[in-house]
């Protein structure tokens, strides 16, 4: 239920999106236990603030401090996630092995 509320909420708010210049955005990441814990805590905080915001029925307007707090937490969540190393694809691992054998 919270996910649908959060999704509705996000549709009415313009949040900054990662620039297309960031490579490997849709790739799997190797998340360390520390990063996983941080992502879990940030996710709970985002969900809690969003639920509270919606349950109180506050009108959405651009300079709302609670809305800015949610956006800040979402940006931190993305930052933690994108700092995790990208998992190489099967093709990349294969090419790497072939280069090692050729050398």
Rosetta silent file (secondary structure, phi, psi, omega in degrees, C-alpha in Angstrom):
SEQUENCE: XXXXXXXXXXXXXXXXXXXXXXXXXXXXXXXXXXXXXXXXXXXXXXXXXXXXXXXXXXXXXXXXXXXXXXXXXXXXXXXXXXXXXXXXXXXXXXXXXXXXXXX
SCORE:     score description
SCORE:     0.000 S_00000001
   1 L     0.000  -40.591 -179.206    0.000    0.000    0.000 S_00000001
   2 H   -64.211  -33.670 -178.720    2.800    2.423    0.826 S_00000001
   3 H   -64.429  -40.259  179.911    4.386    1.858   -2.556 S_00000001
   4 H   -69.108  -36.101  176.775    1.281    3.022   -4.403 S_00000001
   5 H   -66.237  -42.927  179.253    1.037    6.098   -2.204 S_00000001
   6 H   -63.697  -40.032  179.510    4.699    6.840   -2.730 S_00000001
   7 H   -64.650  -45.094  176.752    4.302    6.372   -6.473 S_00000001
   8 H   -59.553  -42.303 -179.026    1.336    8.756   -6.595 S_00000001
   9 H   -61.186  -45.636 -177.160    3.281   11.235   -4.533 S_00000001
  10 H   -66.077  -26.680 -178.267    6.295   11.072   -6.818 S_00000001
  11 H   -70.325  -25.157 -177.010    4.142   11.700   -9.896 S_00000001
  12 L   -94.089   -3.928 -174.892    3.125   15.144   -8.607 S_00000001
  13 L  -118.440  135.279  176.253    6.609   16.232   -7.644 S_00000001
  14 L   -92.805  106.555  178.537    9.429   17.106   -9.965 S_00000001
  15 L  -101.799  147.192  179.061   12.497   15.497   -8.457 S_00000001
  16 L   -64.647  135.932 -179.206   15.927   15.864   -9.963 S_00000001
  17 L  -107.114  146.879  178.493   16.823   12.855  -12.078 S_00000001
  18 L   -57.807  139.833 -177.074   20.348   11.567  -12.572 S_00000001
  19 L   -70.280  150.731  179.495   21.863   13.007  -15.719 S_00000001
  20 L   -65.432  -14.440  179.371   22.227   10.774  -18.776 S_00000001
  21 L   -66.965  -22.510  178.138   25.957   11.501  -18.617 S_00000001
  22 L   -71.569  115.469 -179.253   26.198    9.025  -15.732 S_00000001
  23 L   -77.498  157.359  173.749   27.190    5.763  -17.373 S_00000001
  24 L    63.985   35.864 -178.319   25.893    2.384  -16.287 S_00000001
  25 L   -68.178  -34.236 -176.116   22.688    3.666  -14.668 S_00000001
  26 L  -100.328   23.552 -178.708   20.693    0.519  -15.410 S_00000001
  27 L   -98.237  153.465  174.890   23.392   -1.945  -14.424 S_00000001
  28 L   -67.158  148.570 -179.381   23.429   -4.203  -11.385 S_00000001
  29 E  -120.634  148.827  174.586   25.590   -2.989   -8.532 S_00000001
  30 E   -90.963  104.950 -174.216   27.641   -4.849   -5.951 S_00000001
  31 L   -95.659  121.411  178.638   26.222   -3.443   -2.728 S_00000001
  32 L   -71.852  162.534  177.347   28.389   -3.751    0.368 S_00000001
  33 H   -58.560  -37.486  179.254   26.769   -4.526    3.718 S_00000001
  34 H   -66.023  -45.015  178.746   27.385   -0.921    4.836 S_00000001
  35 H   -66.027  -38.413  178.219   25.798    0.532    1.698 S_00000001
  36 H   -62.265  -40.992  178.456   22.912   -1.931    1.996 S_00000001
  37 H   -65.483  -42.758  178.245   22.287   -0.837    5.569 S_00000001
  38 H   -62.556  -43.424  178.952   22.392    2.838    4.536 S_00000001
  39 H   -63.287  -38.571  178.578   19.967    2.173    1.655 S_00000001
  40 H   -64.501  -46.001 -179.779   17.620    0.336    4.018 S_00000001
  41 H   -64.520  -45.808  179.255   17.621    3.182    6.564 S_00000001
  42 H   -62.486  -41.264  178.650   17.155    5.838    3.870 S_00000001
  43 H   -60.911  -43.410  178.315   14.334    3.820    2.293 S_00000001
  44 H   -64.450  -40.943  179.988   12.507    3.545    5.617 S_00000001
  45 H   -64.632  -42.420  178.537   12.948    7.269    6.271 S_00000001
  46 H   -62.350  -46.799 -179.409   11.624    8.165    2.805 S_00000001
  47 H   -62.523  -43.033 -178.869    8.641    5.861    3.210 S_00000001
  48 H   -62.658  -49.668 -178.911    7.874    7.174    6.717 S_00000001
  49 H   -63.551  -39.974  179.671    8.008   10.853    5.714 S_00000001
  50 H   -65.496  -44.914  178.295    5.974   10.230    2.576 S_00000001
  51 H   -61.183  -44.761  178.962    3.308    8.277    4.463 S_00000001
  52 H   -61.361  -43.322 -179.626    3.051   10.973    7.141 S_00000001
  53 H   -60.015  -45.229 -176.950    2.821   13.663    4.483 S_00000001
  54 H   -73.960  -40.793 -178.831    0.023   11.869    2.639 S_00000001
  55 H   -64.581  -30.301  177.590   -1.932   10.781    5.728 S_00000001
  56 L   -79.640  -13.460  177.287   -2.099   14.375    6.932 S_00000001
  57 L    69.941   31.593 -179.585   -3.448   15.424    3.549 S_00000001
  58 L   -71.058  138.513  178.735   -1.049   18.334    3.182 S_00000001
  59 L   -72.363  141.033 -178.262   -1.302   20.152   -0.113 S_00000001
  60 L   -86.062  123.469  173.080    1.747   19.805   -2.339 S_00000001
  61 L  -141.058  155.530 -167.980    3.505   23.043   -3.172 S_00000001
  62 L   -57.494  -39.550 -174.544    7.093   23.616   -4.341 S_00000001
  63 L   -98.812   35.890  178.250    8.654   25.144   -1.193 S_00000001
  64 L   -81.758  125.795 -176.781    7.303   22.654    1.342 S_00000001
  65 H   -62.594  -38.247  179.313   10.036   21.759    3.860 S_00000001
  66 H   -66.083  -40.464  178.241    8.761   18.181    4.259 S_00000001
  67 H   -64.033  -41.904  177.879    8.744   17.694    0.516 S_00000001
  68 H   -64.568  -35.407  177.537   12.285   19.049    0.290 S_00000001
  69 H   -64.522  -42.598  177.903   13.342   16.639    3.054 S_00000001
  70 H   -62.874  -43.793  179.560   11.940   13.685    1.082 S_00000001
  71 H   -63.539  -38.118  178.059   13.730   14.889   -2.054 S_00000001
  72 H   -64.332  -45.001  178.101   16.989   15.249   -0.123 S_00000001
  73 H   -63.337  -38.338  178.559   16.701   11.707    1.252 S_00000001
  74 H   -65.494  -39.633  177.877   15.926   10.380   -2.239 S_00000001
  75 H   -65.125  -41.137  177.223   19.018   12.137   -3.626 S_00000001
  76 H   -64.214  -38.794  178.253   21.158   10.643   -0.852 S_00000001
  77 H   -60.514  -47.002  178.466   19.672    7.216   -1.585 S_00000001
  78 H   -62.539  -41.045 -178.904   20.643    7.522   -5.268 S_00000001
  79 H   -61.743  -46.600  178.478   24.113    8.761   -4.325 S_00000001
  80 H   -60.581  -45.315 -178.014   24.777    5.774   -2.050 S_00000001
  81 H   -63.484  -47.155 -175.845   23.481    3.355   -4.701 S_00000001
  82 H   -74.081  -12.837  174.374   25.460    4.834   -7.606 S_00000001
  83 H   -80.672  -14.271  177.251   28.675    4.831   -5.558 S_00000001
  84 L   -73.154  142.704 -177.825   28.485    1.025   -5.389 S_00000001
  85 E   -67.477  146.816  179.493   30.621   -0.690   -8.058 S_00000001
  86 E   -76.140  138.524  175.942   28.933   -1.984  -11.196 S_00000001
  87 L   -80.496  125.451  179.632   28.777   -5.763  -11.626 S_00000001
  88 L   -64.836  143.674  177.533   30.477   -6.713  -14.910 S_00000001
  89 L   -74.045  168.083  178.154   28.260   -8.380  -17.480 S_00000001
  90 H   -60.311  -42.014  179.590   28.987  -11.884  -18.750 S_00000001
  91 H   -62.111  -41.916  178.735   30.252  -10.380  -22.013 S_00000001
  92 H   -65.324  -40.462  178.256   32.636   -8.047  -20.206 S_00000001
  93 H   -65.487  -40.208  179.332   34.003  -10.898  -18.091 S_00000001
  94 H   -64.570  -46.606  178.231   34.450  -13.056  -21.180 S_00000001
  95 H   -60.263  -40.119  179.149   36.280  -10.289  -23.077 S_00000001
  96 H   -62.588  -42.946  178.867   38.497   -9.713  -20.060 S_00000001
  97 H   -65.915  -40.724  179.868   39.411  -13.415  -19.884 S_00000001
  98 H   -65.385  -37.971  178.284   40.124  -13.545  -23.635 S_00000001
  99 H   -64.697  -39.313 -179.966   42.414  -10.477  -23.366 S_00000001
 100 H   -64.749  -39.390 -179.559   44.324  -12.131  -20.523 S_00000001
 101 H   -71.778  -33.093 -177.826   44.854  -15.305  -22.581 S_00000001
 102 H   -73.944  -24.441 -176.915   45.892  -13.315  -25.659 S_00000001
 103 L   -79.562    0.000    0.000   48.567  -11.411  -23.723 S_00000001
